[in-house]
Amino acid sequence: MVSSVRNIVVGAALLVAVAGIGWYAVSNGDAPAAKPAAGARPGFGPGGPVGVLVATVGYEPFAQGMEAIGTARANEAVDITAKVSNRVTAIAFREGQQVRTGDVLVEFDSEQARANLAEAEAALRDSRSQFNRSRELFATKALSEAQLDQLQATLSMNEARVAGARSQLNDTIIRAPFAGRVGLRNVSIGSFVSPTTVITTLDDTSVIKLDFSVPEVFLADVREGLEITGRTTAYSDEVFKGKVTSIDSRLDPVSRAVTVRARIDNRDGRLKPGMLMTVNLQRVDAPTLLIPEQALVPEGDRKFVFTVRDEKAVRTEVHTGRRRPGEVEVLKGLIEGDVVVVEGTQKVRDGLAVKPTTSSEAVQGAAIEPKLRRDRA
């Protein structure tokens, strides 16, 4: 009986000892490694392939922008002034009025001009009558050729006087030289003005000329017909489109820049001459290989990307060129159709199995799934 009890106690002690050894081995990582599940693929860790966001490399037009500051100018602009000093007798326009070509703007005192014209016309009639009679006398040899020539010269002089008097009379009326909008009025009826007095201004703003400077280094990229966009603080949320129409034949020797002129349609009249505008020029080059900038993995002076081949990450060195927001040009290392890792580069290494996707949500899901499996375990 005593022997049976002893055997039971010894057996229980052995079980406790074995259990303690097993617990110690497991807690210290000495448990035997689990065999891979049937059908598991080499390179895939216990959590499966790493989910990564990818993009396909392709050719795209590379458009580079250049900004400049420009000044808006009217398509046609003129100061309205008198040809001779005179007194204003009538003003036929309203400030800000749209006028047509030939519309009367201002009238001056014409009394003296009319008198001069009447006198010149009277002298012309008299000289013409004398010349006609002298030709009859010359035909009968009653008048010498020299006398006839003198009368003809007088006739010509009086014809010129009439033409001059009519021109002076016409100068007492100022007409719009082109269609446009008049500015503010600077004189009143009864004002005596000289040729230096600006009565008002006239601007054709149906088209705005936008002048801006382009540095010499960008001159080769600017050509007639190049599309531009303009912005102004007056309409900060709007973009005005236009095209380059001319390039100055000379560069400024101080700034080493050339003046470029573009035209912007302005039939609604919102843009005004003198406005300061920010100009953006788009230069479109031949298609080039572009990749998302975040795909680059820099290492010192070298740059790498991870391409995906046979569902594995392949570390590939690339040579890059020009950049634009979010994208970089690839000069060497990739070809059209290559698939590069865009998100998840920090989780992969050369040869690691990956699960490529074009959806960011799918990448996040792939990263969460192994964690859930570990949590359940």
TIKOL-584007 format. One record per residue (C-alpha): residue number from 1; x, y, z; residue in one letter. Coordinates in Angstrom, 3 decimals. Example, Ala and Ser with C-alpha at 12.3 -4.5 7.8 and 13.67 -1.06 7.14 Angstrom:
TORDO  num        c1        c2        c3  residu
TORDO    1    12.300    -4.500     7.800       A
TORDO    2    13.670    -1.060     7.140       S
END
This chain:
TORDO  num        c1        c2        c3  residu
TORDO    1     0.000     0.000     0.000       M
TORDO    2     2.819     2.352     0.903       V
TORDO    3     4.603     1.400    -2.339       S
TORDO    4     1.541     2.319    -4.446       S
TORDO    5     1.270     5.703    -2.809       V
TORDO    6     4.991     6.318    -3.436       R
TORDO    7     4.595     5.442    -7.122       N
TORDO    8     1.700     7.858    -7.509       I
TORDO    9     3.672    10.706    -5.894       V
TORDO   10     6.745    10.038    -8.079       V
TORDO   11     4.600     9.961   -11.241       G
TORDO   12     2.944    13.249   -10.389       A
TORDO   13     6.322    14.863    -9.745       A
TORDO   14     7.617    13.657   -13.114       L
TORDO   15     4.585    15.122   -14.894       L
TORDO   16     5.095    18.491   -13.177       V
TORDO   17     8.787    18.488   -14.141       A
TORDO   18     8.081    17.660   -17.783       V
TORDO   19     5.420    20.373   -17.968       A
TORDO   20     7.823    22.933   -16.483       G
TORDO   21    10.561    22.045   -18.974       I
TORDO   22     8.116    22.387   -21.870       G
TORDO   23     6.905    25.778   -20.676       W
TORDO   24    10.501    27.023   -20.293       Y
TORDO   25    11.443    25.870   -23.782       A
TORDO   26     8.465    27.548   -25.393       V
TORDO   27     8.933    30.815   -23.494       S
TORDO   28    12.626    30.969   -24.497       N
TORDO   29    12.060    30.237   -28.223       G
TORDO   30    13.527    26.722   -28.123       D
TORDO   31    10.395    25.036   -29.400       A
TORDO   32    10.904    23.198   -32.682       P
TORDO   33    10.119    25.276   -35.816       A
TORDO   34     6.763    24.618   -37.402       A
TORDO   35     6.861    22.988   -40.786       K
TORDO   36     5.591    25.137   -43.672       P
TORDO   37     2.028    24.499   -44.636       A
TORDO   38     1.391    22.280   -47.595       A
TORDO   39     1.494    24.290   -50.856       G
TORDO   40     3.401    27.244   -49.300       A
TORDO   41     5.560    29.155   -51.858       R
TORDO   42     9.215    29.989   -51.221       P
TORDO   43     9.851    33.657   -50.468       G
TORDO   44     6.421    34.221   -48.907       F
TORDO   45     6.775    34.777   -45.176       G
TORDO   46     4.427    33.285   -42.626       P
TORDO   47     2.180    36.330   -43.150       G
TORDO   48     2.012    35.919   -46.951       G
TORDO   49     3.278    38.307   -49.659       P
TORDO   50     3.687    42.010   -48.855       V
TORDO   51     0.977    44.210   -50.352       G
TORDO   52     2.360    47.092   -52.415       V
TORDO   53     0.859    49.811   -54.585       L
TORDO   54     2.299    49.749   -58.096       V
TORDO   55     2.231    51.820   -61.274       A
TORDO   56     3.060    50.947   -64.862       T
TORDO   57     5.844    52.919   -66.517       V
TORDO   58     4.784    54.660   -69.721       G
TORDO   59     5.568    57.505   -72.074       Y
TORDO   60     3.840    60.827   -71.471       E
TORDO   61     4.281    64.341   -72.897       P
TORDO   62     6.500    66.322   -70.562       F
TORDO   63     5.109    69.834   -70.175       A
TORDO   64     7.236    72.301   -68.262       Q
TORDO   65     5.891    75.619   -67.087       G
TORDO   66     7.606    78.985   -66.762       M
TORDO   67     6.236    81.976   -64.903       E
TORDO   68     6.714    85.635   -65.774       A
TORDO   69     5.184    88.966   -64.855       I
TORDO   70     3.432    90.831   -67.651       G
TORDO   71     1.644    94.114   -68.269       T
TORDO   72    -1.714    94.258   -70.028       A
TORDO   73    -1.997    96.695   -72.914       R
TORDO   74    -4.895    97.722   -75.142       A
TORDO   75    -5.035    96.326   -78.650       N
TORDO   76    -5.089    99.935   -79.874       E
TORDO   77    -4.670   103.046   -77.713       A
TORDO   78    -4.482   106.775   -78.425       V
TORDO   79    -4.591   110.099   -76.593       D
TORDO   80    -7.231   112.396   -78.064       I
TORDO   81    -5.676   115.836   -78.680       T
TORDO   82    -6.288   118.869   -80.882       A
TORDO   83    -4.127   119.479   -83.960       K
TORDO   84    -4.082   123.237   -83.379       V
TORDO   85    -4.852   125.487   -80.438       S
TORDO   86    -8.557   126.239   -80.334       N
TORDO   87   -11.616   126.620   -78.102       R
TORDO   88   -13.897   123.660   -77.365       V
TORDO   89   -17.475   124.278   -78.483       T
TORDO   90   -19.014   120.794   -78.111       A
TORDO   91   -18.234   117.468   -76.437       I
TORDO   92   -20.053   114.576   -78.084       A
TORDO   93   -19.066   111.649   -75.859       F
TORDO   94   -19.761   110.349   -72.366       R
TORDO   95   -16.977   109.103   -70.155       E
TORDO   96   -16.567   105.363   -70.591       G
TORDO   97   -18.735   105.304   -73.718       Q
TORDO   98   -18.154   102.701   -76.419       Q
TORDO   99   -17.753   104.495   -79.756       V
TORDO  100   -17.437   103.408   -83.374       R
TORDO  101   -14.897   104.401   -85.985       T
TORDO  102   -15.676   107.919   -87.271       G
TORDO  103   -17.938   108.970   -84.390       D
TORDO  104   -17.604   112.674   -83.471       V
TORDO  105   -15.899   113.173   -80.112       L
TORDO  106   -15.104   116.918   -79.849       V
TORDO  107   -15.904   120.069   -81.846       E
TORDO  108   -13.911   123.321   -81.806       F
TORDO  109   -14.655   126.894   -82.863       D
TORDO  110   -14.863   126.757   -86.667       S
TORDO  111   -15.789   130.374   -87.490       E
TORDO  112   -12.309   131.417   -88.610       Q
TORDO  113   -11.741   128.186   -90.522       A
TORDO  114   -15.002   128.645   -92.426       R
TORDO  115   -14.082   132.234   -93.290       A
TORDO  116   -10.672   131.142   -94.540       N
TORDO  117   -12.289   128.452   -96.682       L
TORDO  118   -14.787   130.912   -98.173       A
TORDO  119   -11.997   133.340   -99.031       E
TORDO  120    -9.888   130.599  -100.624       A
TORDO  121   -12.825   129.313  -102.659       E
TORDO  122   -13.569   132.838  -103.946       A
TORDO  123    -9.967   133.297  -105.014       A
TORDO  124   -10.056   129.918  -106.709       L
TORDO  125   -13.164   130.804  -108.705       R
TORDO  126   -11.594   134.049  -109.847       D
TORDO  127    -8.288   132.447  -110.877       S
TORDO  128   -10.084   129.659  -112.709       R
TORDO  129   -12.159   132.182  -114.658       S
TORDO  130    -9.060   134.191  -115.584       Q
TORDO  131    -7.200   131.081  -116.664       F
TORDO  132   -10.061   129.966  -118.929       N
TORDO  133   -10.184   133.419  -120.644       R
TORDO  134    -6.402   133.479  -120.988       S
TORDO  135    -6.405   130.225  -122.896       R
TORDO  136    -8.712   131.796  -125.518       E
TORDO  137    -6.408   134.796  -125.767       L
TORDO  138    -3.376   132.527  -125.999       F
TORDO  139    -5.026   130.702  -128.910       A
TORDO  140    -5.317   134.025  -130.805       T
TORDO  141    -1.742   134.963  -129.915       K
TORDO  142    -3.061   137.856  -127.788       A
TORDO  143    -1.393   136.391  -124.699       L
TORDO  144     2.133   135.129  -124.334       S
TORDO  145     2.975   131.658  -123.074       E
TORDO  146     4.700   133.118  -120.020       A
TORDO  147     1.548   135.008  -119.033       Q
TORDO  148    -0.521   131.837  -119.434       L
TORDO  149     1.913   129.922  -117.236       D
TORDO  150     1.651   132.592  -114.554       Q
TORDO  151    -2.147   132.379  -114.521       L
TORDO  152    -1.971   128.588  -114.319       Q
TORDO  153     0.393   128.813  -111.344       A
TORDO  154    -2.025   131.177  -109.593       T
TORDO  155    -4.844   128.713  -110.216       L
TORDO  156    -2.836   125.863  -108.738       S
TORDO  157    -1.919   127.959  -105.697       M
TORDO  158    -5.553   128.853  -105.052       N
TORDO  159    -6.541   125.184  -105.366       E
TORDO  160    -3.961   124.390  -102.695       A
TORDO  161    -5.320   127.195  -100.485       R
TORDO  162    -8.803   125.698  -100.708       V
TORDO  163    -7.495   122.247   -99.809       A
TORDO  164    -5.636   123.706   -96.811       G
TORDO  165    -8.678   125.667   -95.649       A
TORDO  166   -10.855   122.551   -95.860       R
TORDO  167    -8.288   120.618   -93.847       S
TORDO  168    -8.273   123.322   -91.171       Q
TORDO  169   -12.064   123.178   -91.059       L
TORDO  170   -11.946   119.393   -90.707       N
TORDO  171    -9.485   119.803   -87.827       D
TORDO  172   -12.186   121.601   -85.844       T
TORDO  173   -13.880   118.211   -85.438       I
TORDO  174   -12.191   115.224   -83.778       I
TORDO  175   -13.527   111.807   -84.756       R
TORDO  176   -12.762   108.385   -83.288       A
TORDO  177    -9.918   106.825   -85.329       P
TORDO  178   -11.053   103.319   -84.355       F
TORDO  179   -13.779   101.608   -82.368       A
TORDO  180   -13.152   101.517   -78.648       G
TORDO  181   -13.999   102.938   -75.251       R
TORDO  182   -13.251   106.540   -74.301       V
TORDO  183   -11.734   107.381   -70.950       G
TORDO  184   -12.229   110.291   -68.590       L
TORDO  185   -12.845   113.784   -69.957       R
TORDO  186   -10.157   116.341   -69.066       N
TORDO  187   -11.673   119.496   -70.625       V
TORDO  188   -14.967   121.346   -70.622       S
TORDO  189   -16.919   123.291   -73.203       I
TORDO  190   -15.249   126.678   -73.569       G
TORDO  191   -11.797   125.369   -72.656       S
TORDO  192    -8.942   126.634   -74.807       F
TORDO  193    -6.731   123.661   -75.598       V
TORDO  194    -3.358   123.257   -77.276       S
TORDO  195    -1.966   120.243   -79.174       P
TORDO  196    -0.324   119.044   -75.933       T
TORDO  197    -3.630   118.900   -74.040       T
TORDO  198    -5.010   115.371   -73.632       V
TORDO  199    -8.759   115.748   -73.996       I
TORDO  200    -9.482   112.067   -73.295       T
TORDO  201    -8.186   108.625   -74.198       T
TORDO  202    -9.497   105.947   -76.533       L
TORDO  203    -8.724   102.249   -76.070       D
TORDO  204    -9.700    99.189   -78.061       D
TORDO  205    -9.750    96.468   -75.395       T
TORDO  206   -11.546    93.778   -77.376       S
TORDO  207    -8.139    92.103   -77.371       V
TORDO  208    -5.511    92.562   -74.672       I
TORDO  209    -1.839    92.545   -75.574       K
TORDO  210     0.176    91.020   -72.756       L
TORDO  211     3.867    91.985   -72.740       D
TORDO  212     6.296    90.071   -70.527       F
TORDO  213    10.019    89.319   -70.354       S
TORDO  214    11.549    85.886   -70.899       V
TORDO  215    15.146    85.175   -69.788       P
TORDO  216    17.629    84.311   -72.509       E
TORDO  217    17.997    80.747   -71.193       V
TORDO  218    14.338    80.028   -72.071       F
TORDO  219    14.333    81.803   -75.430       L
TORDO  220    14.578    78.565   -77.431       A
TORDO  221    11.369    77.320   -75.782       D
TORDO  222     9.262    80.331   -76.817       V
TORDO  223     7.668    80.513   -80.245       R
TORDO  224     4.717    82.174   -81.936       E
TORDO  225     1.518    80.253   -81.264       G
TORDO  226     2.672    78.952   -77.868       L
TORDO  227    -0.278    78.870   -75.465       E
TORDO  228    -0.093    80.930   -72.288       I
TORDO  229    -2.324    81.530   -69.292       T
TORDO  230    -2.614    84.739   -67.324       G
TORDO  231    -3.878    85.549   -63.845       R
TORDO  232    -4.587    88.843   -62.151       T
TORDO  233    -5.390    89.719   -58.555       T
TORDO  234    -8.596    91.391   -59.740       A
TORDO  235    -9.960    87.968   -60.744       Y
TORDO  236    -7.822    85.642   -58.629       S
TORDO  237    -9.976    82.563   -59.282       D
TORDO  238    -9.969    82.888   -63.073       E
TORDO  239    -7.463    81.896   -65.742       V
TORDO  240    -7.272    83.860   -68.988       F
TORDO  241    -5.954    81.945   -71.995       K
TORDO  242    -3.992    83.395   -74.888       G
TORDO  243    -1.237    82.752   -77.412       K
TORDO  244     2.168    84.240   -78.137       V
TORDO  245     1.900    86.460   -81.231       T
TORDO  246     5.322    88.088   -81.476       S
TORDO  247     8.817    88.086   -79.994       I
TORDO  248    11.008    91.173   -79.940       D
TORDO  249    13.978    91.136   -82.302       S
TORDO  250    16.378    92.257   -79.559       R
TORDO  251    17.285    91.233   -76.016       L
TORDO  252    17.784    93.764   -73.255       D
TORDO  253    21.593    93.965   -72.854       P
TORDO  254    21.244    94.555   -69.110       V
TORDO  255    18.664    91.938   -68.083       S
TORDO  256    19.477    89.515   -70.934       R
TORDO  257    15.751    89.021   -71.455       A
TORDO  258    13.514    89.377   -74.484       V
TORDO  259    10.069    90.969   -74.539       T
TORDO  260     7.335    88.587   -75.661       V
TORDO  261     3.808    89.646   -76.612       R
TORDO  262     0.709    87.472   -76.291       A
TORDO  263    -2.915    88.202   -77.169       R
TORDO  264    -5.857    87.417   -74.890       I
TORDO  265    -9.476    87.675   -76.020       D
TORDO  266   -11.241    90.314   -73.926       N
TORDO  267   -14.628    90.825   -75.530       R
TORDO  268   -16.256    91.051   -72.103       D
TORDO  269   -13.944    93.978   -71.290       G
TORDO  270   -12.955    92.802   -67.818       R
TORDO  271    -9.216    93.077   -68.371       L
TORDO  272    -7.966    96.661   -68.357       K
TORDO  273    -4.807    98.175   -69.853       P
TORDO  274    -2.094    98.544   -67.230       G
TORDO  275    -3.083    95.475   -65.215       M
TORDO  276    -0.248    93.396   -63.766       L
TORDO  277    -0.653    89.740   -64.712       M
TORDO  278     1.163    86.538   -63.831       T
TORDO  279     1.940    84.666   -67.039       V
TORDO  280     2.490    80.913   -67.285       N
TORDO  281     3.916    79.343   -70.415       L
TORDO  282     3.602    75.619   -71.079       Q
TORDO  283     6.375    73.950   -73.052       R
TORDO  284     5.443    70.482   -74.323       V
TORDO  285     8.335    68.202   -75.223       D
TORDO  286     8.369    64.822   -76.929       A
TORDO  287     6.917    61.970   -74.815       P
TORDO  288     9.279    60.679   -72.130       T
TORDO  289     9.296    57.897   -69.515       L
TORDO  290     7.781    59.154   -66.262       L
TORDO  291     7.348    57.488   -62.871       I
TORDO  292     5.802    58.727   -59.611       P
TORDO  293     8.472    60.508   -57.593       E
TORDO  294     7.633    58.512   -54.460       Q
TORDO  295     8.780    55.321   -56.200       A
TORDO  296    12.409    56.477   -55.908       L
TORDO  297    14.602    54.975   -53.184       V
TORDO  298    17.711    57.195   -52.907       P
TORDO  299    20.956    55.772   -51.561       E
TORDO  300    23.649    58.411   -51.469       G
TORDO  301    24.146    59.722   -54.994       D
TORDO  302    22.371    56.735   -56.522       R
TORDO  303    18.671    56.145   -57.032       K
TORDO  304    16.770    52.867   -57.104       F
TORDO  305    13.244    51.625   -57.622       V
TORDO  306    11.625    48.286   -56.914       F
TORDO  307    10.176    46.711   -60.030       T
TORDO  308     7.798    43.747   -59.816       V
TORDO  309     8.673    40.641   -61.827       R
TORDO  310     7.027    37.263   -61.267       D
TORDO  311     5.412    38.696   -58.100       E
TORDO  312     8.799    39.471   -56.567       K
TORDO  313    10.454    42.814   -55.861       A
TORDO  314    13.548    43.503   -57.943       V
TORDO  315    15.845    46.329   -56.831       R
TORDO  316    16.697    48.335   -59.966       T
TORDO  317    19.031    51.311   -60.319       E
TORDO  318    17.717    54.203   -62.418       V
TORDO  319    19.070    57.465   -63.809       H
TORDO  320    16.650    60.369   -63.567       T
TORDO  321    16.282    63.632   -65.463       G
TORDO  322    13.793    66.458   -65.245       R
TORDO  323    11.118    66.723   -62.613       R
TORDO  324     7.632    68.106   -62.320       R
TORDO  325     5.299    68.032   -59.318       P
TORDO  326     4.866    64.384   -58.284       G
TORDO  327     6.720    62.862   -61.256       E
TORDO  328    10.282    62.350   -62.424       V
TORDO  329    11.759    61.531   -65.817       E
TORDO  330    13.658    58.229   -66.154       V
TORDO  331    16.595    58.327   -68.556       L
TORDO  332    17.988    54.843   -67.929       K
TORDO  333    17.075    51.670   -66.057       G
TORDO  334    13.422    51.200   -67.001       L
TORDO  335    11.455    50.531   -70.157       I
TORDO  336     7.850    51.112   -71.083       E
TORDO  337     5.594    48.554   -69.427       G
TORDO  338     7.755    47.984   -66.334       D
TORDO  339     5.820    47.859   -63.072       V
TORDO  340     7.300    49.827   -60.151       V
TORDO  341     6.397    49.899   -56.460       V
TORDO  342     4.929    53.266   -55.528       V
TORDO  343     3.778    52.656   -51.943       E
TORDO  344     5.338    50.115   -49.631       G
TORDO  345     8.985    50.492   -50.687       T
TORDO  346    10.008    50.610   -47.022       Q
TORDO  347     8.523    47.116   -46.482       K
TORDO  348    10.181    45.304   -49.374       V
TORDO  349    13.660    44.143   -50.248       R
TORDO  350    15.240    42.598   -53.296       D
TORDO  351    13.680    39.192   -53.998       G
TORDO  352    10.819    39.522   -51.505       L
TORDO  353     7.444    38.185   -52.638       A
TORDO  354     4.900    40.972   -53.095       V
TORDO  355     1.235    41.292   -53.842       K
TORDO  356     0.934    44.161   -56.373       P
TORDO  357    -2.214    46.257   -56.563       T
TORDO  358    -3.259    49.613   -57.943       T
TORDO  359    -5.541    50.376   -54.975       S
TORDO  360    -4.262    52.001   -51.784       S
TORDO  361    -7.106    50.371   -49.832       E
TORDO  362    -5.985    46.956   -51.012       A
TORDO  363    -2.440    47.680   -49.821       V
TORDO  364    -3.727    48.670   -46.383       Q
TORDO  365    -5.870    45.543   -46.250       G
TORDO  366    -2.928    43.342   -47.162       A
TORDO  367    -0.919    44.901   -44.350       A
TORDO  368    -3.717    44.442   -41.780       I
TORDO  369    -4.569    40.808   -42.644       E
TORDO  370    -1.301    39.228   -41.346       P
TORDO  371    -1.655    41.253   -38.135       K
TORDO  372    -5.175    39.892   -37.622       L
TORDO  373    -3.893    36.356   -38.068       R
TORDO  374    -1.190    36.975   -35.461       R
TORDO  375    -3.735    38.502   -33.065       D
TORDO  376    -6.024    35.490   -33.436       R
TORDO  377    -3.098    33.173   -32.783       A
END
